[in-house]
Amino acid sequence: MSVASLMIALVPGYEQIGVWSSVLLLVARLAQGLAHGGESGVSYTYVSEIAPPRHRGLWSSSVFFAVTLGVMLATALGAVSTAAFGEDGMASYGWRAAFVLGAVLGLLVLWLRKTAEETSHFTEGEAEPDAVRPRLSKGQAFRTGLLVVLLACGHNCAYYVWATFAPSFAISSRGMDAQSAFVASLLAQAVALVMLIGWGALSDRVGRRPMIIAMGVAAIVLYYPLSLLISDAPWTLFVAQTVGMGVWAMGAAMYPAFISELFPTHTRAAGVAFATSVSVALFGGTAPYLMTWFDQSGIGWGFWIWVGVLSSLAILGGTLVRETKGIDLGAVTSPFRERGPARTEQEGATR
């Protein structure tokens, strides 16, 4: 992530190297998507394994709570930088400073990873003989990975659209004042923080499947009208981004717990990270480009058809997966409904 951020900061402009500037930027963005998916996948499993079983959804909301705080800091940095450099200065050179700062922050991540302790689920699982460890066959692992992609692609795309790209879209395509757009986005993200906690807690009560299906349905119904709402008035961005992020948060809040509950312990981190990184790179990292291309081609509605398709895949995944709330993470087998419900951690302890 740090190397890709530094690459974005240093890549020459179109005037210097022509179309290769866009190619290098695309490569860097795809690298960021892969890095984000791999690193975030590990954080998903880590938080899920240290969480109390009955509140795993609530605890998992802390992941995207922290991510959203990071996006808010980036948005605030955009507002401060615009005030300091002016819009012309930001367009020519000021934006590069933000990516240099992002690259430097990679040093903090290295320190965090070095000082973190392994979870008890992992250490206990490593101590078990191979013969008694729950295992997935290669075919089961592949199908589980595809299931994760189905569950993830809709909200990964929505994240990049509503959490990170919405203010840029309002500025470049709707003519909104840059500083006003950043402020409106900050307020919308602050509301989303509260919604993440609420949706995460609700998933511990009603289950994961109803939440992911509801997210898919709400995205299909609401996302395109919300895009039409955005104009050059800052309040339109605030309303659209608040509602858009609220729908995204329905899936994102409990997502770390949900997908961690689909893999056995000894393959959980690798399986979650790989499937998530593929989904983020394919459906998240490309979303801003597709949205811009469709809009500039005069067929902005085409992008929202694409988003609707991805949201439909989330609904499909929700119908295929079994309910996972409160299950014993040490006894995960197949995530599909035909295998029946997995036992809860309380049931596992009594046995």
Disulfide bonds with the S-S distance in Angstrom:
none
